[in-house]
């Protein structure tokens, strides 16, 4: 018996193995689990057991098969052409003959002993990824095929505290009310039913503890639209914010979190640009680069770079811009990687932010 | 190594007439802003919250038939902007669907509500576009009897 995550809300930056794990909370935040009681090698005619009915070859201990599958039982089978609920005709070791006509050969799949392992209920625990505090536990049930698609957005939504800090004084500031991170743990319970007795089994939580290397997922209070390829909600772009997630990769061109193609900065009024400060920059500083331009797009003054506060990473950040040079009619702004972080310090020729000297700044 | 797009930001250097800046939480989880200018229409939206009709013993001495216990009052400001291009409309229209809109005046930030309704965003017969909507200021405190 296994209950595993089969698809996660993440999108790969091919050919790199890095992933975007940022998803908009206004859309479903989906994980897919599958219940698999027995793995199936294949399903085909085996004359030793039946010449007319297909035989399922199970990849399991024959003692366990004999305990949990009996002739006449209803089972769920997913093996190529055989996908549905079938009645067991006979059981011999790890070979199960199903009472249905042979319609072709079936490949690898799974078999669920739904008549003997009943009352299957999953539990999914959602933890705050920073504090490892449990946010909520939910008990979704898989469908008749053992498939469970589970949406955690409702749980996370309870932690949203929508606020904007327009008057910020620092160059970049995390908006912790509208973005954050979480981890999940999961397992299931079911009842093993024999003719004479039954008992409840609990699959221990996977992983066993939220602390450690458990995968972290990120959310922000946003909402993608259907043109954002919503059908690819798991492992696809969909509500995943891949195109807005910067990565330390050549060619990374993450968009800023603005709906304007060209925002407008009005002199004398607060102006902030939002971006995702991703986990990929734990060991390297980010810098805001700004180049003023005139009405023709020609550079005015020198390009400037300012180091961003690394303590604000892993959240949506709001970034200030610097005052413009005289004669500028606009500016280009982007983010680059800067110095390498070593024990909290920039390695070459710098005093860390908030530090009077190289020893005085705490690890952010 | 550049890790984001290079974003071109336009700059309006002269202070507009009657400026009013709105800052809102957009659909991407970021913050966008726009300064509306020139013309705003201020209205007072008033509703009678509670009324009652007192018993009248002597009609000759009565000075009214209906009394108000409390009124609700909201300042409503109609804002608009003309001569917008398509990408500006796409950006500003977010204020209409945002759950959190601030009216920013110096260091003061007020949470305002954009009045619901149907808004004209684009007309394909036009090369420039206009957008108009109303914001509801915080409810006024009123006297109740």
Interface residues (C-beta under 8 A of the other chain):
Chain A: X24 X26 X162 X163 X164 X166 X167 X175 X178 X179 X220 X221 X222 X223 X224 X225 X241 X244 X246 X247 X248 X249 X250 X252 X253 X254 X255 X256 X257 X258 X259 X260 X261 X262 X263 X264 X265 X266 X267 X268 X269 X270 X271 X272 X273 X274 X275 X286 X289 X293 X297 X316 X318 X321 X324 X328 X329 X330 X331 X332 X333 X334 X335 X336 X337
Chain B: X1 X2 X3 X4 X5 X6 X7 X8 X9 X10 X11 X12 X13 X14 X15 X16 X19 X21 X23 X25 X26 X27 X28 X29 X30 X31 X32 X33 X34 X35 X87 X88 X90 X91 X94 X99 X100 X102 X104 X107 X109
